[in-house]
Amino acid sequence: MSVSGFSILVVDYVVCSVVGNYLEAMSDEEREEELDLSSPEVVTKYKSAAEIVNKALQLVLSECKPKAKIVDICEKGDSFIREQSGNMYKNVKKKIERGVAFPTCMSVNNTVCHFSPLASDETVLEEGDILKIDMGCHIDGFIAAVAHTHVLQEGPVTGRQADVIAAANTAAEVALRLVRPGRKNKDVTEAIQKVAAAYDCKIVEGVLSHQLKQFVIDGNKVVLSISNPETRVDDAEFEENEVYAIDIVTSTGEGKPKLLDEKQTTIYKRAVDKNYHLKMKASRFIFSEISQKFPIMPFTARALEEKRARLGLLECVNHDLLQPYPVLHEKPGDYVAHIKFTVLLMPNGSDRITSHPLQDLHPSKTIDDPEIKAWLALGTKTKKKGGGKKKKGKKGDKPEDSTEAEPMDESRE
Protein backbone atom coordinates (compact mmCIF):
# COMPACT_ATOMS: atom_id res chain seq x y z
CA MET A 1 0.00 0.00 0.00
CA SER A 2 2.24 2.22 -1.11
CA VAL A 3 4.08 8.89 -3.02
CA SER A 4 10.88 18.14 -5.05
CA GLY A 5 13.54 18.79 -2.54
CA PHE A 6 14.80 22.07 -1.11
CA SER A 7 17.59 22.80 -3.52
CA ILE A 8 20.15 24.21 -1.17
CA LEU A 9 23.55 22.88 -2.09
CA VAL A 10 23.96 20.88 1.10
CA VAL A 11 20.78 18.83 0.62
CA ASP A 12 21.30 18.30 -3.10
CA TYR A 13 24.87 17.21 -2.50
CA VAL A 14 23.87 14.81 0.29
CA VAL A 15 21.13 13.15 -1.74
CA CYS A 16 23.20 12.87 -4.90
CA SER A 17 26.28 11.63 -3.14
CA VAL A 18 24.51 9.05 -0.96
CA VAL A 19 22.30 7.69 -3.71
CA GLY A 20 25.27 7.81 -6.02
CA ASN A 21 27.33 5.77 -3.60
CA TYR A 22 24.63 3.10 -3.59
CA LEU A 23 23.65 2.90 -7.21
CA GLU A 24 25.74 4.97 -9.57
CA ALA A 25 29.22 3.94 -8.50
CA MET A 26 28.77 0.65 -10.33
CA SER A 27 28.89 0.32 -14.10
CA ASP A 28 25.81 -1.01 -15.89
CA GLU A 29 27.49 -4.40 -16.27
CA GLU A 30 28.34 -4.55 -12.57
CA ARG A 31 24.82 -3.57 -11.58
CA GLU A 32 23.27 -6.23 -13.78
CA GLU A 33 25.57 -8.81 -12.22
CA GLU A 34 24.73 -7.59 -8.71
CA LEU A 35 20.99 -7.78 -9.35
CA ASP A 36 21.05 -11.28 -10.78
CA LEU A 37 20.20 -14.18 -8.47
CA SER A 38 22.59 -16.30 -10.51
CA SER A 39 25.28 -14.61 -8.40
CA PRO A 40 25.77 -16.68 -5.21
CA GLU A 41 26.79 -13.52 -3.35
CA VAL A 42 23.45 -11.87 -4.09
CA VAL A 43 21.53 -14.95 -2.94
CA THR A 44 23.61 -15.03 0.24
CA LYS A 45 22.78 -11.39 0.99
CA TYR A 46 19.06 -11.98 0.49
CA LYS A 47 19.17 -15.02 2.75
CA SER A 48 21.26 -13.24 5.38
CA ALA A 49 18.71 -10.41 5.50
CA ALA A 50 15.94 -13.01 5.71
CA GLU A 51 17.59 -14.80 8.62
CA ILE A 52 17.84 -11.53 10.53
CA VAL A 53 14.26 -10.43 9.88
CA ASN A 54 12.89 -13.89 10.76
CA LYS A 55 14.72 -13.72 14.10
CA ALA A 56 13.52 -10.15 14.61
CA LEU A 57 9.93 -11.31 14.08
CA GLN A 58 10.44 -14.05 16.66
CA LEU A 59 11.79 -11.47 19.13
CA VAL A 60 8.85 -9.13 18.52
CA LEU A 61 6.36 -11.95 19.05
CA SER A 62 8.02 -12.85 22.37
CA GLU A 63 7.46 -9.25 23.53
CA CYS A 64 3.75 -9.26 22.66
CA LYS A 65 1.96 -9.45 26.01
CA PRO A 66 -1.11 -7.72 27.45
CA LYS A 67 -0.37 -4.11 28.51
CA ALA A 68 2.92 -4.00 26.57
CA LYS A 69 3.40 -0.66 24.76
CA ILE A 70 3.36 -1.03 21.00
CA VAL A 71 6.03 1.62 20.47
CA ASP A 72 8.45 -0.23 22.76
CA ILE A 73 7.96 -3.47 20.84
CA CYS A 74 8.42 -1.75 17.47
CA GLU A 75 11.63 -0.12 18.64
CA LYS A 76 13.00 -3.45 19.86
CA GLY A 77 12.34 -4.96 16.43
CA ASP A 78 14.15 -2.13 14.64
CA SER A 79 17.03 -2.14 17.12
CA PHE A 80 17.54 -5.89 16.67
CA ILE A 81 17.69 -5.53 12.87
CA ARG A 82 20.16 -2.63 13.11
CA GLU A 83 22.38 -4.52 15.54
CA GLN A 84 22.37 -7.86 13.72
CA SER A 85 22.84 -6.39 10.25
CA GLY A 86 25.53 -4.07 11.59
CA ASN A 87 27.57 -7.08 12.63
CA MET A 88 27.78 -8.31 9.05
CA TYR A 89 30.29 -7.22 6.40
CA LYS A 90 32.20 -5.07 8.89
CA ASN A 91 35.65 -5.94 7.58
CA VAL A 92 35.16 -5.51 3.85
CA LYS A 93 37.05 -2.91 1.82
CA LYS A 94 33.95 -1.45 0.16
CA LYS A 95 31.32 -0.18 2.60
CA ILE A 96 28.19 -2.33 2.56
CA GLU A 97 24.97 -0.52 3.48
CA ARG A 98 22.66 -2.58 5.69
CA GLY A 99 19.89 -2.19 8.23
CA VAL A 100 16.13 -1.68 8.44
CA ALA A 101 14.40 -1.95 5.06
CA PHE A 102 10.94 -1.32 6.52
CA PRO A 103 10.28 -0.14 10.09
CA THR A 104 8.57 -2.55 12.47
CA CYS A 105 4.80 -2.02 12.44
CA MET A 106 2.16 -3.52 14.72
CA SER A 107 -1.40 -2.99 13.52
CA VAL A 108 -4.10 -4.27 15.89
CA ASN A 109 -7.60 -5.66 15.20
CA ASN A 110 -9.35 -3.55 12.51
CA THR A 111 -6.22 -1.47 11.85
CA VAL A 112 -4.94 -2.74 8.52
CA CYS A 113 -1.34 -1.60 8.24
CA HIS A 114 1.60 0.75 8.97
CA PHE A 115 0.94 1.47 12.67
CA SER A 116 4.37 2.26 14.10
CA PRO A 117 3.76 4.97 16.70
CA LEU A 118 5.97 7.77 17.96
CA ALA A 119 7.78 7.54 21.29
CA SER A 120 5.08 9.61 23.01
CA ASP A 121 2.30 7.16 22.08
CA GLU A 122 0.82 5.17 24.98
CA THR A 123 -1.13 2.52 23.04
CA VAL A 124 -0.85 -0.93 24.64
CA LEU A 125 -1.79 -4.47 23.65
CA GLU A 126 -4.78 -6.24 25.18
CA GLU A 127 -5.68 -9.90 25.63
CA GLY A 128 -7.46 -11.20 22.52
CA ASP A 129 -6.01 -8.59 20.14
CA ILE A 130 -5.25 -9.78 16.60
CA LEU A 131 -1.82 -8.37 15.76
CA LYS A 132 -0.25 -7.78 12.33
CA ILE A 133 3.54 -7.46 12.50
CA ASP A 134 5.31 -6.09 9.42
CA MET A 135 9.07 -5.50 9.05
CA GLY A 136 12.02 -5.66 6.69
CA CYS A 137 15.82 -5.92 6.65
CA HIS A 138 18.38 -5.34 3.90
CA ILE A 139 22.00 -6.28 3.31
CA ASP A 140 23.64 -4.15 0.60
CA GLY A 141 20.17 -3.13 -0.57
CA PHE A 142 18.94 -6.72 -1.00
CA ILE A 143 15.68 -6.74 0.92
CA ALA A 144 13.88 -9.43 2.91
CA ALA A 145 10.40 -8.46 4.12
CA VAL A 146 7.94 -10.37 6.29
CA ALA A 147 4.52 -9.90 7.86
CA HIS A 148 2.78 -12.22 10.30
CA THR A 149 -0.53 -12.35 12.16
CA HIS A 150 -0.89 -13.47 15.77
CA VAL A 151 -3.77 -13.50 18.25
CA LEU A 152 -2.79 -12.54 21.77
CA GLN A 153 -4.24 -15.54 23.61
CA GLU A 154 -3.43 -19.01 24.85
CA GLY A 155 -4.78 -22.04 23.04
CA PRO A 156 -6.18 -22.44 19.53
CA VAL A 157 -7.64 -19.56 17.57
CA THR A 158 -11.27 -20.10 16.55
CA GLY A 159 -14.20 -18.37 14.87
CA ARG A 160 -13.82 -15.43 12.52
CA GLN A 161 -10.31 -14.65 13.76
CA ALA A 162 -9.25 -18.13 12.64
CA ASP A 163 -11.11 -17.70 9.33
CA VAL A 164 -9.36 -14.44 8.42
CA ILE A 165 -5.89 -15.76 9.31
CA ALA A 166 -6.48 -19.04 7.48
CA ALA A 167 -7.70 -17.07 4.45
CA ALA A 168 -4.49 -15.01 4.37
CA ASN A 169 -2.27 -18.03 4.93
CA THR A 170 -3.95 -20.24 2.33
CA ALA A 171 -3.91 -17.35 -0.16
CA ALA A 172 -0.19 -16.94 0.53
CA GLU A 173 0.40 -20.65 -0.06
CA VAL A 174 -1.47 -20.45 -3.37
CA ALA A 175 0.44 -17.31 -4.37
CA LEU A 176 3.75 -19.04 -3.60
CA ARG A 177 2.81 -21.74 -6.12
CA LEU A 178 1.62 -19.32 -8.81
CA VAL A 179 4.47 -16.79 -8.61
CA ARG A 180 6.74 -18.75 -10.89
CA PRO A 181 8.40 -18.20 -14.26
CA GLY A 182 5.89 -18.22 -17.11
CA ARG A 183 2.89 -17.32 -14.93
CA LYS A 184 1.14 -13.94 -15.09
CA ASN A 185 0.53 -11.48 -12.25
CA LYS A 186 -3.22 -11.46 -12.97
CA ASP A 187 -3.33 -15.22 -12.30
CA VAL A 188 -2.28 -14.55 -8.70
CA THR A 189 -4.76 -11.68 -8.28
CA GLU A 190 -7.69 -13.87 -9.33
CA ALA A 191 -6.57 -16.84 -7.25
CA ILE A 192 -6.12 -15.06 -3.92
CA GLN A 193 -9.58 -13.48 -4.22
CA LYS A 194 -11.09 -16.91 -4.75
CA VAL A 195 -9.30 -18.29 -1.68
CA ALA A 196 -10.47 -15.43 0.55
CA ALA A 197 -14.06 -15.90 -0.60
CA ALA A 198 -13.89 -19.57 0.38
CA TYR A 199 -13.37 -18.42 3.99
CA ASP A 200 -16.13 -15.79 3.64
CA CYS A 201 -13.47 -13.07 3.80
CA LYS A 202 -12.29 -10.31 1.46
CA ILE A 203 -8.88 -9.48 0.07
CA VAL A 204 -8.16 -5.90 1.15
CA GLU A 205 -8.07 -3.39 -1.71
CA GLY A 206 -5.01 -1.29 -2.48
CA VAL A 207 -2.37 -3.84 -1.48
CA LEU A 208 0.43 -4.33 -4.00
CA SER A 209 2.99 -7.13 -4.04
CA HIS A 210 6.16 -5.67 -5.52
CA GLN A 211 9.18 -7.05 -7.26
CA LEU A 212 12.28 -6.33 -5.16
CA LYS A 213 15.57 -5.13 -6.61
CA GLN A 214 18.74 -3.80 -5.02
CA PHE A 215 17.71 -0.76 -2.96
CA VAL A 216 14.23 -0.89 -4.52
CA ILE A 217 11.42 -2.00 -2.19
CA ASP A 218 8.62 -1.12 -4.64
CA GLY A 219 9.68 -2.34 -8.07
CA ASN A 220 7.58 -1.72 -11.18
CA LYS A 221 6.45 -5.32 -11.60
CA VAL A 222 3.53 -5.78 -9.21
CA VAL A 223 0.72 -8.12 -8.28
CA LEU A 224 -2.54 -6.33 -7.57
CA SER A 225 -4.67 -7.55 -4.67
CA ILE A 226 -7.96 -6.76 -6.42
CA SER A 227 -8.44 -5.65 -10.01
CA ASN A 228 -11.03 -2.91 -10.46
CA PRO A 229 -11.52 0.08 -12.76
CA GLU A 230 -9.86 2.47 -10.28
CA THR A 231 -6.72 0.40 -9.79
CA ARG A 232 -4.91 -1.08 -12.75
CA VAL A 233 -1.39 -2.39 -13.23
CA ASP A 234 0.48 -3.55 -16.30
CA ASP A 235 0.20 -7.22 -17.15
CA ALA A 236 3.49 -8.91 -16.34
CA GLU A 237 5.04 -12.35 -16.50
CA PHE A 238 7.24 -13.69 -13.72
CA GLU A 239 10.79 -14.55 -14.74
CA GLU A 240 13.60 -16.66 -13.36
CA ASN A 241 16.02 -14.86 -11.01
CA GLU A 242 13.43 -12.29 -9.91
CA VAL A 243 12.55 -11.56 -6.27
CA TYR A 244 9.11 -10.62 -4.93
CA ALA A 245 7.56 -9.55 -1.63
CA ILE A 246 4.14 -11.21 -1.76
CA ASP A 247 1.72 -9.22 0.38
CA ILE A 248 -1.64 -10.76 1.36
CA VAL A 249 -4.13 -8.85 3.56
CA THR A 250 -7.56 -10.30 4.32
CA SER A 251 -10.56 -8.90 6.22
CA THR A 252 -13.84 -10.11 7.65
CA GLY A 253 -15.22 -6.71 6.64
CA GLU A 254 -15.63 -5.03 3.27
CA GLY A 255 -11.92 -4.93 2.44
CA LYS A 256 -12.08 -1.20 1.67
CA PRO A 257 -9.89 0.44 4.33
CA LYS A 258 -10.08 4.13 5.18
CA LEU A 259 -7.58 6.73 6.34
CA LEU A 260 -9.07 8.06 9.59
CA ASP A 261 -6.30 10.31 10.91
CA GLU A 262 -3.30 11.58 8.92
CA LYS A 263 -1.51 12.28 12.20
CA GLN A 264 -1.15 8.51 12.71
CA THR A 265 1.16 8.31 9.69
CA THR A 266 4.76 7.89 10.83
CA ILE A 267 6.41 5.93 8.00
CA TYR A 268 7.73 7.69 4.90
CA LYS A 269 10.08 7.07 2.00
CA ARG A 270 12.26 9.66 0.29
CA ALA A 271 11.20 10.38 -3.31
CA VAL A 272 14.66 10.77 -4.83
CA ASP A 273 13.33 11.98 -8.17
CA LYS A 274 11.42 14.97 -6.77
CA ASN A 275 12.51 18.57 -6.20
CA TYR A 276 10.93 21.52 -4.39
CA HIS A 277 12.16 24.68 -2.66
CA LEU A 278 10.98 24.13 0.91
CA LYS A 279 9.87 27.34 2.64
CA MET A 280 10.02 26.43 6.35
CA LYS A 281 13.29 26.18 8.24
CA ALA A 282 11.99 23.14 10.16
CA SER A 283 11.20 21.42 6.85
CA ARG A 284 14.64 22.10 5.44
CA PHE A 285 16.28 20.76 8.59
CA ILE A 286 14.21 17.57 8.63
CA PHE A 287 14.62 16.98 4.91
CA SER A 288 18.39 17.32 5.18
CA GLU A 289 18.43 14.83 8.07
CA ILE A 290 16.26 12.38 6.12
CA SER A 291 18.44 12.71 3.03
CA GLN A 292 21.53 11.82 5.05
CA LYS A 293 20.08 9.02 7.19
CA PHE A 294 17.36 7.50 5.00
CA PRO A 295 18.06 8.35 1.35
CA ILE A 296 16.31 5.32 -0.14
CA MET A 297 14.58 2.96 2.33
CA PRO A 298 11.34 3.72 4.23
CA PHE A 299 11.89 5.11 7.73
CA THR A 300 9.93 5.95 10.85
CA ALA A 301 9.49 9.48 12.18
CA ARG A 302 10.54 8.05 15.56
CA ALA A 303 14.11 8.38 14.29
CA LEU A 304 13.66 12.17 13.99
CA GLU A 305 13.31 14.87 16.63
CA GLU A 306 9.57 14.67 17.30
CA LYS A 307 8.37 18.29 17.59
CA ARG A 308 10.40 19.55 14.65
CA ALA A 309 9.47 16.48 12.58
CA ARG A 310 5.73 17.13 12.89
CA LEU A 311 6.10 20.54 11.28
CA GLY A 312 8.66 19.63 8.66
CA LEU A 313 7.21 16.34 7.46
CA LEU A 314 3.90 17.91 6.47
CA GLU A 315 5.48 20.33 4.01
CA CYS A 316 7.71 17.61 2.60
CA VAL A 317 4.69 15.33 2.00
CA ASN A 318 2.55 18.12 0.56
CA HIS A 319 5.19 18.72 -2.10
CA ASP A 320 5.83 15.03 -2.87
CA LEU A 321 9.33 14.93 -1.42
CA LEU A 322 8.22 12.06 0.81
CA GLN A 323 5.88 9.16 0.11
CA PRO A 324 3.71 8.49 3.19
CA TYR A 325 2.63 5.02 4.27
CA PRO A 326 -0.77 5.81 5.81
CA VAL A 327 -2.34 3.93 8.70
CA LEU A 328 -5.56 2.45 7.30
CA HIS A 329 -8.56 0.98 9.11
CA GLU A 330 -11.48 -1.32 8.44
CA LYS A 331 -14.67 -0.78 10.46
CA PRO A 332 -14.60 -1.43 14.24
CA GLY A 333 -15.35 -5.08 14.92
CA ASP A 334 -13.78 -6.28 11.66
CA TYR A 335 -10.75 -8.58 11.85
CA VAL A 336 -7.78 -8.14 9.53
CA ALA A 337 -4.91 -10.58 8.87
CA HIS A 338 -1.62 -9.93 7.07
CA ILE A 339 0.86 -12.44 5.66
CA LYS A 340 3.88 -11.28 3.67
CA PHE A 341 6.83 -13.31 2.47
CA THR A 342 9.87 -12.82 0.27
CA VAL A 343 10.38 -15.35 -2.51
CA LEU A 344 13.40 -15.92 -4.76
CA LEU A 345 12.54 -17.34 -8.19
CA MET A 346 15.56 -19.61 -8.44
CA PRO A 347 16.37 -21.94 -11.38
CA ASN A 348 15.36 -24.94 -9.24
CA GLY A 349 12.07 -23.40 -8.12
CA SER A 350 10.60 -20.87 -5.71
CA ASP A 351 12.48 -20.30 -2.45
CA ARG A 352 10.38 -18.66 0.28
CA ILE A 353 12.98 -17.11 2.59
CA THR A 354 10.81 -15.27 5.15
CA SER A 355 8.04 -16.79 7.25
CA HIS A 356 6.95 -17.75 10.75
CA PRO A 357 4.76 -20.66 11.94
CA LEU A 358 1.16 -19.79 12.72
CA GLN A 359 -0.74 -20.53 15.90
CA ASP A 360 -3.11 -23.51 15.99
CA LEU A 361 -6.09 -22.38 13.89
CA HIS A 362 -9.59 -23.90 13.92
CA PRO A 363 -11.42 -21.99 11.17
CA SER A 364 -15.15 -22.47 10.71
CA LYS A 365 -14.91 -22.84 6.93
CA THR A 366 -13.78 -25.78 4.82
CA ILE A 367 -12.00 -25.55 1.46
CA ASP A 368 -13.90 -27.77 -0.98
CA ASP A 369 -13.16 -25.94 -4.23
CA PRO A 370 -11.24 -28.32 -6.56
CA GLU A 371 -9.36 -25.46 -8.26
CA ILE A 372 -7.98 -24.18 -4.93
CA LYS A 373 -7.01 -27.72 -3.96
CA ALA A 374 -5.25 -28.13 -7.31
CA TRP A 375 -3.28 -24.92 -6.75
CA LEU A 376 -2.23 -26.08 -3.29
CA ALA A 377 -1.12 -29.41 -4.73
CA LEU A 378 1.39 -27.72 -7.04
CA GLY A 379 5.05 -28.09 -6.11
CA THR A 380 7.32 -25.11 -5.51
CA LYS A 381 10.46 -26.78 -6.85
CA THR A 382 11.42 -27.50 -10.44
CA LYS A 383 12.39 -31.10 -11.08
CA LYS A 384 15.82 -31.30 -12.69
CA LYS A 385 17.31 -34.29 -14.47
CA GLY A 386 19.79 -36.15 -12.34
CA GLY A 387 18.16 -35.07 -9.10
CA GLY A 388 20.19 -33.29 -6.47
CA LYS A 389 20.46 -32.86 -2.75
CA LYS A 390 17.17 -32.93 -0.91
CA LYS A 391 16.62 -30.07 1.47
CA LYS A 392 15.39 -30.83 4.94
CA GLY A 393 11.82 -29.64 5.26
CA LYS A 394 10.39 -27.54 8.02
CA LYS A 395 8.39 -29.18 10.75
CA GLY A 396 4.98 -30.11 9.45
CA ASP A 397 5.95 -29.67 5.79
CA LYS A 398 5.43 -32.38 3.19
CA PRO A 399 8.46 -33.81 1.41
CA GLU A 400 10.35 -31.35 -0.78
CA ASP A 401 9.51 -33.14 -4.01
CA SER A 402 5.81 -32.37 -3.62
CA THR A 403 5.81 -29.26 -1.40
CA GLU A 404 2.04 -29.64 -1.40
CA ALA A 405 0.11 -27.43 1.02
CA GLU A 406 -3.14 -28.25 2.75
CA PRO A 407 -5.99 -25.78 3.09
CA MET A 408 -6.74 -24.78 6.65
CA ASP A 409 -10.23 -25.97 7.52
CA GLU A 410 -12.35 -27.04 10.45
CA SER A 411 -11.41 -30.69 10.06
CA ARG A 412 -7.75 -30.09 10.93
CA GLU A 413 -6.68 -30.70 14.51
N, C-alpha and C positions, 0 to 999 in steps of 0.2 A: 504494500500500500504506500506506494511511494508517491524539488520544484523546479550592478554590474558594479564592480567593487570601487571603493573610494580610491581614486587613482593617485594618491600621494606616492612618491617614489618608494618609500619604505615598504608599503603594503604590496605594491606591484612587484618589487624586487623579491620580497619574501615568497609570494605565491609562485612566481616564475621559477625562482631558484629551487624551491622545495619540490614542486611538481616536476621540474626539469630533472632534478636528482633522481626521482623515482622512474620517470618514463622516457625522458628524452636523451638521457646519457647513453642509452643503448642504441645501436644501429638497428635498422629494420630487420636485418637478418637475425641479430641477437634477440630482438624482442619476439620474433616468431618462434625461435627455438625455446625461449623462456616459457612462452604461453602454451607450448605443446606438451600434452601429457605423455608423449612418447619419450620425453626426457625424465629419467628416473629421479633427478633432483627436484623437478617440479612436483612429481607425485609425492615424494618424501615431504616436501613443504606443506602440501595440502593435508597429508595424513598427520603431520606433526601438529598443525593447527587444529585438526579434528580431535586429536587426543587431548589437547589442552581444553578445548571447549566442552568436550564430553565430561571431563573431570570437573570443570567449573560448574556444569549443570548439576552434577552429583553433589557438589558442595552446597550450591544454592538450595537444592531440595532438602538437604540435611538441616538447613537453617529455617525452613518453613514450619513454624509452630504458631499456635494461637497467641495473639498479642505481640508477635514479632513485628517490628517496623519494616515496611516494605523498602524504604530508602536504604536502611542498613543492609538488607539482604542484597539489593542491587549493587551497592558499593562493594560488598564482599566478592560478588561475582566478577566485577570489573577489575578489582585489585588482584584477584587470583590470576586472571588472564594476563594482566600486565606483568606480574611477577614471573609466571611460568614462561611466557614468551620471551621475557627479557633475559632469561637464563640460556636461551638458545642463540647460536651463531655469535657469541661474544668475541671470539678470537679469530674472526675472519678479517682479511685485509679490506675488503669492500664492505661498507656499512650495510647491514640488512635491517630494513624497517620491519617492525613487528609489534603486535599489541592487539587492542580491542578493535574488531571490525564492525561490531554493532553493540551498543551499550546494553547491559542487562536490563530487561523489562520484566515486570510482573503485573499482568492485567488480570483482575479478579472478577469472577461471576459474569455479568453482562458487559463488562468492559472488554472490548475486542482486542486491542493491541496498543503498544507503544507507551504504556504507563511506566515511567521511570522517574519518580518524583525528585524534587529538589531537597536539599538537606533540611530545610525548615518544615517539610511535610511530616505530619504525624500519623498518616494512615497506617493501620495495623491489620494483620491477618486475623481471621476468625475461624473457629471450628466449622467445617462443612463448606468452606469457600472452595470454588473451583478455580485453580490458578493456571495461568498461561505464562510460561517462562520462555523468553526469547533472547538469544545472545549470539555473538560471533567473535571469532579470533582470526588473525591473519599472520602469516609468516612470509615476509618479502612480498606482501600484497596478495598472496594466495589464500583465499578466504574459505573458512569452514563455518557454516552457520547452523544453528539448531534451535528448535522450539519444541516444547513438551508441555503436556497438560496433566495436572495432578489435583486430586481432591483431598483437602486437608481433613482426613478422618482415618480411623482404624477400620480394618476389615474391607470387604469387597464393596465396590461402587455399584449402585443399582439405579433403576428408574431412568429418568430422562438424562441425568448426568452421565450414566453409563452409555446411553444411546448416542449422545453427542460426541463423546470421546471415541467410542467404537466407530462411529461414522467417519471421523477424521482419520483414525488409524487405518481403517480398511481402505479409505480413499487414497491414503499415502502408499499403502502396499500395492494398490492397483497402479497408481502413478509410477511407482518404481519399476513396474514391469512394462509400462508403455513408453517411458522416456528411454528410448533406445534408438540406435542408428536406423534410419529408414522410416521411422514413425513420424507423424505430424503433431504439432502442438495442439491442434483442435481435437485430436483423438483423446488427449488427456482431459481437456476441458469437458467434453461430453461424458466421459467415463466417471469422473469424480462427482459430477452432478447426479448421475444415476445411482451411485453408491450412497450418497447422502440421503436421497429420496427413499432408499430402501430402509433407512433407519428413521424415517419421518422427520428428517432434519434438512436444513438448507446449507448449501455452500455460500459463504459470505461474499457479497459483491465487492469488487474493487481490489481484490488480492491478486498480485502478480507473482509468478514464479520466474525468476530471472536466471539467464545464463551468467555465470561468474567468469571473470577474466582477471588478470593480474591488476590489482588496485581498482577493479571495477566490480562493485557489489550489485549494480543494476544494469546488466548488459542488455543490448537491444533485442536479442532473442528472448521471447517471453512466452509463458503459458498463462492464459487468462483463466480466472476462476469461473466466470460466467460470461458467456457471449450475449451481448444485447446491443441494440442500436446505438446506445450512448458510449459504449466501451468496445473499441475494436483494436485488434493488433494484427500485424502482418502474419500471414501463414508462414510457417517455418518447419523445416525438417531437422530432426536431431541428427548429429553427426558424431562419428568416433572422435575421441580425444577432447570432447567438450565437457564442461562442468556446469551443473545446475544446482540452485537452491530451490527445492520443491516445497512450496508453501501452501498448506491446506488449513483452512479455517472453516469450521462448521458451527451452526447455531440451531437451537430449538425454536428460535423466533423467525422473523421474516428474512434475515440475512441481508438487511439493508441498513448498515450502521450509520449513526449520525455523529457529527462533531457537536458536542454540547458546550464546551468551554475551551476557547483557544489558549487560555492561560495554563491549561494542563499540559500543553505541548512543551517538551523539554529536549527532544532529539531533533537534530538538524544535520544537514550535509552541505558542505561548501559547494557552490556551483562555480566551478573553475572557469567556465566559459562566459561568465557574466561580468559586466562592469557598470558601476554607478558612482557618482560623486556624493558620498554620504555627507549629510549636513551636520549631524550632531556629533559632538566630541566623544560622547559615550559610545556611539555607534562605531566611530573610527577606531577607538581603542579596542573594543571587543572584536571587531573584524580583523584587526591586525593580530590579536592574540589567537583567534581561530585559524588564521592563515598560517601562522607559525606552528601551532600545535596539532591542528586537524585539517590539513590541506585537502585531503581526499576522502577519508572514511567518515561515516556518521559519528557524531559525538553527542554527549549529554551536557546540558547547560550547568549541571552540577560541577563540571570541571572549570567553570568560569566564576568570577566574583559576582555573587547573586544579584545585588541591587543594581549594579552597573549593567549586568547582562540583561535584565528585564527591559531596560530602556533601549539598549543598543540592538538587541536581537530583533525587535519589532521593525525598526527601520530597515535592517538588512533583509528581513523576510519580505517586507512590502515592496522592495525593489529587486527581488529575485536573486539576491546574492546568496541566500541560504534556502535550501529545500527543507520544509518542515515535515516531520513525521507525526501527524496529529493523533491524539488519543480519541478513539472512536468507541461508540457504545451501541449495543442493542437495547431493547426496552427492559426496564426492571423486571426481574423474574425469569428472563431468558437465560439459558446457559450457552456458553461459547467454548469451543475447544480449538486448540491450535497445535498442529504437528508440522514441523519443518525439518527437512534433512538435506544434506549435501551429497550429491551423487557424481561420481566420476565415470564417464562413459569410456571405459577401457576397451582395448581390443578383445579381451576375453569376457567382456560383459560389463554389467553395471555394478559399481562398487559403492554402496551406501556407507559413508564414512562417519556420519554423525547420527546418533540416536540414543534413546534411553528406554529401558523396559517400562511398560505401563503397569499400573496397579491391576489387581484382579477385578475384571469388569464382568457384570452380569446384565447385559442390555436386555430390554424387553422385546426387541425385534429380532427376527431371524432372516438371514440372507437365503432366499430361495431362487433368485434370478439366475438362470443358467449362464447368461453372458458374464455377469460379475464373477461367478464361480470359475468360468473359463479364463478370465483375466488373472484371477488369483492363482490359477494352476500353471501359469506361464513361468518359466525359469528366468533368472536374472543373469545367468552366465551363458556364454557362447561356447558350444561344444567344439573343441579343436581336435583335429586328427592327431593321434598319438598320445592323447590324454595329457596328463600333467599332475602336479602335486595337488592333492585335495586339501582345501583349507578347512580347518576345524571350525565347525559351526557354533553359533551362540547357543546358549541354553534354551531349549524349547524349539529351536529351528529344525526344519527338515533337512535331510542330507543336501549337500551343496549341488549335486547334479540335478535336483529338481527345484530347489529353493521355492517350493510351493507354499503359499500362505493360506491360512484358513480365515474365513470371515468370522468376526466376533458375533456370536448370537447367544440366545438364552439357553441353548442346550449345552454350552461349554461350562465346565466346572473349574 
